[in-house]
Every structure is written in C-alpha cells, then in structure tokens.
Amino acid sequence: MSGGVYGGDEVGALVFDIGSYSVRAGYAGEDCPKADFPTVIGVTLDREDGTTPMETDGEKGKQSGTTYYIDTNQLRVPRENMEVMSPLKNGMIEDWDSFQAILDHTYKMHFKSEPSLHPVLMSEASWNTRAKREKLTELMFEHYNIPAFFLCKTAVLSAFANGRSTGLVLDSGATHTTAIPVHDGYVLQQGIVKSPLAGDFMSMQCRELFQELSVEIVPPYMIASKDSVREGAPASWKKKEKLPQVTRSWHNYMCNTVIQDFQASVLQVSDSPYDEQVAAQMPTVHYELPNGFNCDFGAERLKIPEGLFDPSNAKGLSGNTMLGVGHVVTTSVGMCDIDIRPGLYGSVIVTGGNTLIQGFTDRLNRELSQKTPPSMRLKLIASNTTVERRFSAWIGGSILASLVFILLPKYTSCKLLVTLQCILCTFFRGHSNKCGFQSRSMTKVGNSVLIGSALDHPIQVADCLSTFLKMTKIKKI
C-alpha cells in the first residue's frame, strides 16, 4: 500500500477497548478480541529477580523500581507488598504509567509485534476530556510511533456493532450504568446520564449478604485442603502454609473474583417489581464457595439485583437519589431534543457485562414499555450471545477499523500542545452484511484539524471519494 493511506483489511489495524473491568484488544476485521484480561494490575516497589513478567522503562519505574504484574496469570500469584490498582478512574485514564504498562504488555505478549507496524483504533469514554485525549494521542504517536490513530467513543462503537448510527446505548459495566444518546454517529453530550448502580454495587450487596450469613469469603489461594460439609454447615478447610504477607488490596481483589462468580451463577432479575411472597416461591440455586461452604439461595438471588432497577430495595441506600436502570434511560431521552426522541426509543441498545444477569433485558423491556410515551415505539436491541454483549464496543471498532481510510497524519507536538492534522475518509460499504449500514447523508468535513474523536466529524460518502482524489495535494511525511 502506498501514499500513506490506511484502510481495509490489509493494513492489520489493531483495536483497543480498555474498560474499567477488562482490556479487550485484537485485530480489526475479526469477530472477537485476541486478548481479554483484567484492567487492574499488581504493583510492587521492590524488584524480584527472575519473577518479573514485565518491567516498564517509564520515568516512575526508573526512579522507584516499580514492577507491574499484568494479566490474570501474573496478577493472581500471591506476592508480598503487591498492591492492586487500576489505571482508570471514572472510565478515564488517571495513571499514565500503569496505562502505558498495559499497552506494552499487550504489544509484547499478545500481538508480539512492533507498534510502529500497525494503525490503532482505540475507544474512549463518551465523557472523556480534551486534555486526556490529547495526551493519549501524544503517547501513541511519539512513544509508540504508530502510523495512524483513530479515537472513537464507546457508545458510538456499540451502536455500530448493532448496525445502528442512531440509538440510545445503555451500558452497564463494573463501575457504572450509563445511558448515552447517539444521533447519526454523534454522542449527544447533554443527554448522558450515569448511575453508580452497576456490577461493583452488586458485589458490595453480595458481601453484605455473606456477612449476614456469617460466611467468610475465602479465596482459593489460601486453601490447602477442604472437607465436604452438609448444606448450610460451617466450612471445614485448612490454610496453606508459608503464604507471603499479601496486601489488603490484593486480598480484596481475590475475594471479589469469588463474589463475581457468585453473581454470575446465582443472581437473577425478577421480571416484575420485587415481592417477598413471589420471591419465596422461586426455585432456589445451589452454590458452593471455594472453602466448601454450600447453601441454597432463594429470595436473596432476586433481591440483590433488584437494587439496579429500584434503589429503595438496596441495603444502605434508603433515601438516596440514585436512578434505577429504567429511569436512567427515560431521563437520558428526556434531556434530548424532542424531534430525535422517537429514534432513541426505537433503538435502545443494551450492552455491558452486567446486563448478562439472567432476566435483565426482560425486566428492562417491561419497565420501559410502561414508561415510553404512547406516541413512540419502543425497541430493545440486545444480543443473545455473551461475546457480542460484552465486547460490543470492541466489535464496533473492529468493523469501523476495516472501513476507515486515514492519510498518514501530519503530527507536530510541543510541551503543551498536540496538533493532529489529517484527512479522514470514512467509507461505509452499503453491501456489508456485517456492518449493516446504508449510504446515508452525513455531515461534510473534508480537510480538517482532528483532535479527539474522528466520529465527531462524519463524512458524506460521495464527498469521501472526491476528497480521496484530492489527496495528491497533501505531501507525504
């Protein structure tokens, strides 16, 4: 390929979707990410010879001897003085050194390729700031020396993955549940509504349940052996000897992995508002903890996720002003222009790992049907497969990176300013069964200075081709 133009399946573009819970990364055009590992990382200040999976060359690493332990296999090994932390806060990058360590690990251990060989499409939070966007652009071009870069908001990518350019994206993940309106590939910032009622909230509720039952959460790393006990009886197990003195943050992380398995295996959302008598008649689910404690769970498995839809049923949240899932959606739509509300109600896209709880979409559909104005038609779009629901933003990026053409950017930087000048030509192939788009009227951009999400400036297909013919006027770098 010549002329500094990148596009199509032949470029080997990489797609990164880094969320609060996990990192998804893979090649554009594929159906699922090549890498899927936790976003949290282990950090130690003292180097250990022969046991370090990867060391960073960043400034902080050189000065303090910081060692990062990344990916499931390295993270779950008990180590003395290893703290667990996340590079993200509120969905945005907070710790740039650890974020860079994650990228280094992904390139080295999963792609096993030089960053300079591959264009990159990366997702970003819909409320990401310009300063963080500029810093990320600087990192990718100056440190990794990538040939082309493309930033896109997660809500837009999730909409694309479901064949929509307009719709309301309901994303319930680990740290928050959000409703984000998307119109013609645009995120409508004024309509974004966030709620902290999500996966971590349910983990906290599960912890309180086990405390009420006087059940200790024991991670597998502590257990040397265990004995079979009758249902509901205290666990009988032996602790491993010579365990290192682990940190509280790492121990809590390992306890959370046990609780998250309990959530996925036991919890269920009731198809109607929670009622004690109805819940008591629901079938129970038997579950055994790693230390051997086992029990049948009945009404509890319905009451805990009820807090997602009705916060008044959640422990410790009485009198709060948090919005349930249904109200998050209706509030978001109500904050948008009245002319586009029918399109939002007509494409409510459900995504995020927390929505995989049994009965979630049925309950959401029931609530929204009651709240939707009679003059508007409600349509809930939720994939039936776990992969498509969890990885929808990455899949949307995989589709988009296969259809986008980027001229090698003219990139200049100084200490306080990052300027990225490029011509962006987006070519939505109407015949693409995978994408599901038709050739629609989009907003003309042409030559533009691009800082941030390229999809803030969609391009009309006809103008895309004419702009491509004018590229000869742009000097190659």
Steps between C-alpha positions, in 0.01 A plus 500: 500500500640839403424864547473481879135398478374243746179304466337166442592160636854500362645756741493282811346773714477434873191572709524583872200523731626562853222509757485516878473122530699353214727575206381381158744512212524332162528535124248698296264284298488214751188395689641514853808646671824308511572615855257534792657554842435708816565871490625502859870430542731397782769748603809439715774746584775244555628304202507121520769334287369241263133545584415822319273440200556849369670818616425846376764747383293799598633780718318381807623145450862609476490713809305277737570154361131439433408160362163433335324163501245486221255239371314233694783250546743754644244699697362205697833380637531601870792739543618699795441876486313483167224756483213475251399814317319613188638756253145626437273716709143570395577329169787741418875452520636616836836323540690534173797287605288195576289563189815499291607179674175337386562606140860375517379165631234470231744569218767270645301202625185494284581664166874427513555773246655843474248781565635702206368238256131536581243782491297514821132560572432559868175555686450777752237587759225718360578763766877493447672838527693673224818514711504124552421444133793716395735325743394158370557615142845624595582169670396290201681708237814597688566200723360216290562666163181358350423596137136600555267549794123508534303580817133417528251513783387166642131579458545569128691175455231302684237654274702409190541143626122471504457655155376836626624855456222639721379359828527508877787286629439359848834376629511331841851395593709467814508853637196674355186472290466763228242604245664675205298638206664463158364687197650448152827384652509789747492464880257757639694615806207676661307174517759283678366361829712294739414291804739318737257207522696238305716191549711631788184611678361147483831358623465722806146374556621139473769568760237628741291187438790273594568711809139453611538125450830509696675349200865587441611558141818295458687532168642178349862612552461453878354148492728197536219246546131487590247247625147439378237647730124485505293780354514817708764363738820697570783429260784268601828586330873534562705805418811477288827534683774752422275742317660841438368802687264631232352849496140576586430630147621175339306283748184702435553458126517121539187505718323700231576230241311252722208739542485572127472129428215484753328791324522336158386159626223586746347844453189556291292809427130464574273565202284727719562724803633300793241331720596289802222245451575452131874479565448234766336276240781531247728198446817505708852474362767294674846657522824391664776740599868407451539412870223239483208696646188425297145623520177543305423861415139601438355848551848650541588429141214727388527769766864596436466589127166669573705795622606567140141580405364620836771653722260515794536121532879520533656485844662819616345712226172605663405857423754529221454679171665240276315402185402145418573357156159584356514859624853541363364428152192720520694787659759488223237506226318785674816712491521475120318699234141392460545439127753220548333324794307255279829383348651448845205305636495299178859379551584441866827305474585289807867426558749433779590195706260591780202466264572127467327429831211267437176694444662843460371577149151363572463725803639800314260444212209479744595821679566700185175383344318660792702822485513554122248759371214341302596697190842334481600145415743324732753255364760334720812376319694245705720227359430152629866400509736579787785592266304760304353657815833522685712599202257719307724809508800296385297334223382842383862611490593188306236583240589868481876444476437279198307777324696812581772664290747732669777696332819473703459798733712807508569501868685769691535535874643723767482493878150639528340449158427198288382567147383222278419595139363232277246428233246249616297313245236265634355260250197306626451218253128465446542137395675401822282246675712522812472874542137538398535865391349656191637806319338784691544874496777587742657831596779618270839554658769485230839631610489538875711542805417199711556497872290233666234272373501473123136401509411846624544589131327240280543543124258461214593199286507694172718771652721228643590380152555850362722587795699186438577619146636827637745325730778548249518858622609378842869430537596169651692504825 
